[in-house]
Structures are given as structure tokens and as C-alpha cells.
Amino acid sequence: MHDFLAIALQSELKLNIDLGKTLEMIAIHELEELAIGDVTPLDHIDKKTLKTKARNAVYGFVKDLAQRDKLMALTEEFNMCNSEESKFAKAVDKLECVLEFKKYQDFGQVSLYHLKPEMLDNKYLKAYVDSGRYDLADIFFLYHMPTFKDYGIDEEYWFTKLKPLEIDNETIKEI
């Protein structure tokens, strides 16, 4: 779904980026997630340890490929977030995660009751929860919004275009 989301957003938002490079970054990042799983703020995992584990896993996958150096450079670029393509790829990755989270919420698998007490130590998350205006998917989006805001994906875009999307098991099979 990452690839389709990147293509759709790049087209819809008329972004001036190298879409091919972005898609390569997203694909190689999926190798990281294959090895370490999807990690959310709910997981409380040390980011430095996680990045090292992910980098080593990707290297294990690509070490015998002729394009090894290019793929490792794309991994580093994605993780350093030092180009427009890597910033957009990171935004797409986070947004896809938010949409997955929304799907779990729509299916009744997660809710505000799943927040751990230590999560409410984060003043931003606590303010969103305390407002009583948002469900967990909204909060997850708002928490990550700085990642997407430069692309025009703001609160209004979430509530008018993305949140109304209904993703069910049949849609997922089609994608």
C-alpha cells in the first residue's frame, strides 16, 4: 500500500520529487520493517538500537546483490531524512501506518483504552486525549502531522479526505 499511497499523493499534491527514487526508498525500507516489524509510539523501543538492527537486517538481505551499495545508501538516506525524496518517503511510511491504525480502530481492535499510562507523559498526546475531541486514529495522525504538513497533508486533509476512507478486508485484498 505504501507504493500506491506515494504515487497517489505525489499525483494529487503535484509534488516535484523523483518518484522512482522515492519508491525505491520505500521498498528498501519495507525490508527493514520485514526484519524488525512495524514500530509505533506505543512500542517504546530505543530508536538507536532499532536503527542499528534495521540497518544490519537490510545489509543481510542485500549483501550479495550487485546493487548493494546503492540500496544501503537509499536506506541511509531514508533514515537520515536528508533529501526531499526521503522526507516524502518517511511521510508516506508514517501516513500508511496511521491509515493502518485507523483500520484497526474501525474494526474495533484499538481505541483510546489501549493507551498506556506512560504515553500520557507526552504533553501533546495528553492534550489531544484530554480535549475529548479526537479518537485514537485522529491522535495518531495529529501526533505525526509535522511529518506530512509540508506536503499539504494537514488536519483538514485528514478529516476531509483521509479519515473518511473506508478500508475493509476486501479492499485490502484488492490492493
C-alpha positions in Angstrom: 0.0 0.0 0.0 3.0 2.3 0.6 3.8 2.5 -3.1 0.2 3.2 -4.2 -0.1 5.9 -1.4 3.1 7.5 -2.6 2.0 7.5 -6.3 -1.5 8.8 -5.4 -0.2 11.6 -3.1 2.6 12.7 -5.5 0.0 13.0 -8.2 -2.8 14.5 -6.1 -0.5 17.0 -4.4 1.6 17.7 -7.5 4.9 17.2 -5.7 8.1 17.9 -7.6 10.1 14.9 -6.4 11.8 11.9 -8.1 9.0 9.4 -7.6 11.2 6.5 -8.8 13.8 7.1 -6.1 11.1 7.6 -3.5 9.5 4.3 -4.4 12.9 2.6 -4.2 13.4 4.0 -0.7 10.0 2.9 0.4 10.7 -0.6 -1.0 14.1 -0.9 0.8 12.5 0.4 4.0 10.0 -2.4 3.8 12.9 -4.8 4.2 13.7 -3.0 7.4 10.2 -3.5 8.6 10.2 -7.1 7.5 13.1 -7.7 9.9 12.0 -5.5 12.8 8.3 -5.2 12.4 6.2 -2.1 12.3 7.1 0.1 15.3 4.7 2.7 16.7 5.0 5.2 19.6 3.1 2.6 21.6 6.1 0.2 21.5 8.6 2.3 23.5 11.6 1.0 21.7 15.1 2.6 21.7 15.4 4.3 18.3 19.2 3.9 18.1 19.1 0.2 18.8 16.2 -0.2 16.4 18.1 1.7 13.6 21.2 -0.5 14.0 19.1 -3.7 14.0 17.3 -2.5 10.9 20.4 -1.5 9.0 22.1 -4.9 9.8 19.0 -6.7 8.6 18.9 -4.8 5.3 22.6 -5.5 4.8 21.9 -9.2 5.4 19.2 -9.1 2.6 21.3 -7.2 0.0 24.9 -8.1 0.8 25.2 -10.4 -2.2 23.5 -8.1 -4.7 25.3 -6.0 -7.3 23.3 -3.0 -6.2 24.2 -3.5 -2.5 25.9 -0.1 -2.1 23.1 1.8 -3.8 20.4 0.0 -1.7 22.3 0.7 1.5 22.8 4.3 0.5 19.0 4.5 0.0 18.4 3.0 3.4 20.7 5.6 5.0 19.1 8.4 3.0 15.7 7.3 4.2 16.8 7.1 7.8 18.7 10.4 7.8 15.8 12.1 6.1 18.2 14.5 4.2 16.5 14.8 0.8 13.1 15.7 -0.4 12.5 12.1 -1.6 13.5 10.7 1.8 11.3 13.2 3.6 8.4 12.3 1.4 9.1 8.6 1.7 9.1 9.0 5.5 5.9 10.9 5.4 4.2 8.2 3.3 5.5 5.5 5.7 4.1 7.3 8.7 0.8 8.1 6.9 0.4 4.5 5.8 0.9 3.5 9.4 -1.8 6.0 10.5 -4.2 4.6 7.9 -3.5 1.0 9.2 -4.1 2.2 12.7 -7.4 3.8 11.5 -8.4 0.4 10.0 -7.7 -1.4 13.3 -9.8 1.2 15.1 -12.6 0.9 12.6 -12.6 -2.9 13.2 -12.7 -2.3 17.0 -9.2 -3.7 17.6 -7.7 -0.5 19.2 -9.2 2.5 21.0 -8.2 5.2 23.5 -8.4 2.5 26.1 -5.2 1.0 24.6 -3.1 4.0 25.6 -0.6 3.1 28.2 -0.3 5.5 31.2 3.3 6.4 30.3 2.1 7.6 26.8 0.2 10.3 28.6 3.5 11.7 29.9 3.8 13.2 26.4 2.1 16.6 26.8 0.9 16.6 23.2 -0.8 13.2 23.4 -2.3 14.1 26.8 -3.7 17.4 25.4 -5.3 15.5 22.5 -6.8 12.9 24.8 -7.9 15.4 27.4 -9.7 17.5 24.8 -12.2 14.7 24.2 -12.4 15.7 20.6 -10.4 13.0 19.0 -10.4 9.3 18.6 -7.1 7.3 18.7 -6.6 7.4 14.9 -7.0 11.2 15.0 -4.5 11.5 17.8 -2.0 9.2 15.9 -2.4 11.4 12.8 -2.1 14.7 14.7 1.0 13.4 16.6 2.7 12.6 13.3 1.3 15.6 11.4 4.6 17.6 11.4 6.0 14.8 9.2 3.3 15.4 6.5 2.4 19.0 6.9 5.0 20.3 4.4 3.1 18.3 1.7 -0.3 19.9 2.5 -1.4 16.9 4.5 -2.8 18.8 7.5 -5.7 18.4 9.9 -8.2 19.5 7.3 -6.8 17.0 4.7 -7.1 14.2 7.3 -10.7 14.9 8.3 -12.0 15.6 4.8 -10.0 13.2 2.6 -8.2 10.5 4.5 -10.3 9.7 7.6 -13.5 9.2 5.6 -11.8 6.4 3.6 -13.3 3.0 4.4 -10.7 0.3 4.2 -12.1 -3.2 4.7 -10.6 -6.7 4.3 -11.9 -6.9 0.7 -10.3 -3.6 -0.2 -7.0 -4.8 1.3 -7.1 -8.0 -0.8 -7.6 -5.8 -4.0 -4.7 -3.6 -3.1 
